[in-house]
Amino acid sequence: MEACKGYTQDGTVDLRGRPVLASKTGKWKACAFLIGYEALERMAFNGIASNLVNYLTTQLHQDTVSSVRDVNNWSGAVWITPILGAYIADSYAGRFWTFTVSSLIYVMGMVLLTTVVSLKSLRPSCTNGVCNKASTSEISFFYLSLYTIAIGAGGTKPNISTFGADQFDDFNPHEKELKVSFFNWWMFSTFLGALVATLGLVYIQDNLGWGLGYGIPTAGLLLSLFIFYMGIPIYRHKVRKTKSPARDLIRVPIAAFKNRKLQLPNNPSELYEFELQHHTSSGKRQVHHTTIFRFLDKAAIKDASLDASRPPCTVTQVEGAKLILGMILIWLVTLIPSTIWAQINTLFVKQGTTLNRSLSPNFWIPAASLGSFVTLSMLIFVPMYDRYFVPFMRRRTGNSRGITMLQRLGIGFFIQVIATGVSYAVEVRRMHVIRVNHIVGPKQIVPMSIFWLLPQYVLLGMADVFNAIGLLEFFYDQSPENMQSLGTTFFTSGIGVGNFLNSFLVTMVDKITGRNGGKSWIGNNLNDCHLDYYYVFLLLISIINLGAFLWASSKYVYKKEITEAKEGCLQMEGRVLDISPLGLQV
């Protein structure tokens, strides 16, 4: 009856738990507030991350390897903590309240960071050009503020994008079609915020002061929260349908192990499953059986449970566990691309500081500002992808997305390999100019324009249109229904582990290549090291990883659900059961 009255058909409610009218809530009018928040929050985050390596080396006087390692460790924490935030949201507090509490912690961290960089008493002092190393207390206050931000981000990052996707009713064909573009425009807003940070805030930090450079993004974060809460009257909230959705992930493999000696039935329909009406009456979705990871099917053998109070797992529960396993397989091959991405805010920036950054006698480009070209290329290519590429491919393939999600990822990873190859070639050119001009000092400027680095930034921006947006959409779409916040942490944790991996690689490469008095590939003096060797190393592992992705994608089977609207209208959601490479539809 609710559908006839104009209520949403997916069971979403308002903040007080009351059913909401489809015409007055959600959709793009609600997402406008969320996208406004995201743009300003990304400006705040990138205002810190994009130039942090320079703060560590110029203000705290750390060496190159230590600063790169510390930036990667902090970035890794920022992207790993969402696992906890998503678990709390999916199992206990819900997306809205988890976000609300976490955003307050985020603001506290930003205020503390601005205070730390503004007060001279919390920074190392310099006398006659000789600077002291940062004291234990100075380092402690600085990293306390950074990791407070990481904790706050852990609750905001996984919940805000999924909360935005919740504003579209999957039972409504028109809204479901609108949702196809959501993640494209969501990421567009993040790119816009990042552009402001890399163009404006980085310049302010380098030329007008770090206090002002961090104070502006702090004010921006406060403004973003004001915009977010303006949209409360029209937000839709999904009701938690399972007390602890992650419990199935543990129960299914345990049950399958207990039943390991039992014989699977020849017909999957003989496995235990509720009637479709049971799923639809509770607002849940039934997931079809797939042939991948067959050993887990033993958890759904009907005769295995002798205790009537503990029935076997349903096929839908088993398929949820299978989805997580499949997503882990894809997640593993996203770690190297995340490691490549980590170079933008670390080695690429340090590389840029050695080059000629002068546009005029009185104006020098901050090295970190070149990251704005990553963002600019994203801002240009996202609308082109959404408005031209998708409709063109949709006519050719019949897929509502134009191409499958794994095809999108594959294209992005391939472009990233090219970008890594270009960065190696540019570094070879830089080393040649250094030799020709007999440059040896760490602060000597190489007579080579910083714009030589431009192609690698632009290519990485193009790659992100495919793989960053594609990964966020893939992990949200393929997650079990009650675990979509936790599912999106596959995206954030991949970036986090990629940063940790880069930190590990930089540290180990420096130790191995610099031992016994050898010349380190990544030394404090980038004019007298072999950064080109490190880049070719990244290129080789990127090529190997691309091959691993092609293999993993050939094994992946997309989720296929059957849903039923509340008035009894049967609706099939077919995410093609595809087992060909890159999800290619044939």
Stockholm file with secondary structure:
# STOCKHOLM 1.0

chainA/1-586         MEACKGYTQDGTVDLRGRPVLASKTGKWKACAFLIGYEALERMAFNGIASNLVNYLTTQLHQDTVSSVRDVNNWSGAVWITPILGAYIADSYAGRFWTFTVSSLIYVMGMVLLTTVVSLKSLRPSCTNGVCNKASTSEISFFYLSLYTIAIGAGGTKPNISTFGADQFDDFNPHEKELKVSFFNWWMFSTFLGALVATLGLVYIQDNLGWGLGYGIPTAGLLLSLFIFYMGIPIYRHKVRKTKSPARDLIRVPIAAFKNRKLQLPNNPSELYEFELQHHTSSGKRQVHHTTIFRFLDKAAIKDASLDASRPPCTVTQVEGAKLILGMILIWLVTLIPSTIWAQINTLFVKQGTTLNRSLSPNFWIPAASLGSFVTLSMLIFVPMYDRYFVPFMRRRTGNSRGITMLQRLGIGFFIQVIATGVSYAVEVRRMHVIRVNHIVGPKQIVPMSIFWLLPQYVLLGMADVFNAIGLLEFFYDQSPENMQSLGTTFFTSGIGVGNFLNSFLVTMVDKITGRNGGKSWIGNNLNDCHLDYYYVFLLLISIINLGAFLWASSKYVYKKEITEAKEGCLQMEGRVLDISPLGLQV
#=GR chainA/1-586 SS CTTTTTBCSSCCBCTTSCBCBTTTSSHHHHHHHHHHHHHHHHHHHHHHHTTHHHHHHHTSCCCHHHHHHHHHHHHHHHHHTHHHHHHHIIIIICHHHHHHHHHHHHHHHHHHHHHHHHCGGGSCCEETTEECCCCHHHHHHHHHHHHHHHHHHHHHHHHHHHHHHTTSCTTSHHHHHHHTTHHHHHHHHHHHHHHHIIIIIHHHHHHTCHHHHHHHHHHHHHHHHHHHHHTGGGCCBCCCCSSCTTHHHHHHHHHHHHTTTSCCCSSGGGSCCCCHHHHHHTTCCEECCCSTTGGGGGGGCGGGCCCTTSCCCCHHHHHHHHHHHHHHHHHHTTHHHHHHHGGGGTHHHHHHHTEECEEETTEECCGGGGGHHHHHHHHHHHHHIIIIIHHHHHHHHCCTTSSCHHHHHHHHHHHHHHHHHHHHHHHHHHHHHHHHTTCCCTTCCEEEEGGGGHHHHHHHHHHHHHHHHHHHHHHHHHSCGGGHHHHHHHHHHHHHHHHHHHHHHHHHHHHHHHGGGCCCSSCSCGGGSCHHHHHHHHHHHHHHHHHHHHHHHHHCCCCEEEEECTTSCEEEEECCCCCSGGGCCC
#=GC SS_cons         CTTTTTBCSSCCBCTTSCBCBTTTSSHHHHHHHHHHHHHHHHHHHHHHHTTHHHHHHHTSCCCHHHHHHHHHHHHHHHHHTHHHHHHHIIIIICHHHHHHHHHHHHHHHHHHHHHHHHCGGGSCCEETTEECCCCHHHHHHHHHHHHHHHHHHHHHHHHHHHHHHTTSCTTSHHHHHHHTTHHHHHHHHHHHHHHHIIIIIHHHHHHTCHHHHHHHHHHHHHHHHHHHHHTGGGCCBCCCCSSCTTHHHHHHHHHHHHTTTSCCCSSGGGSCCCCHHHHHHTTCCEECCCSTTGGGGGGGCGGGCCCTTSCCCCHHHHHHHHHHHHHHHHHHTTHHHHHHHGGGGTHHHHHHHTEECEEETTEECCGGGGGHHHHHHHHHHHHHIIIIIHHHHHHHHCCTTSSCHHHHHHHHHHHHHHHHHHHHHHHHHHHHHHHHTTCCCTTCCEEEEGGGGHHHHHHHHHHHHHHHHHHHHHHHHHSCGGGHHHHHHHHHHHHHHHHHHHHHHHHHHHHHHHGGGCCCSSCSCGGGSCHHHHHHHHHHHHHHHHHHHHHHHHHCCCCEEEEECTTSCEEEEECCCCCSGGGCCC
//
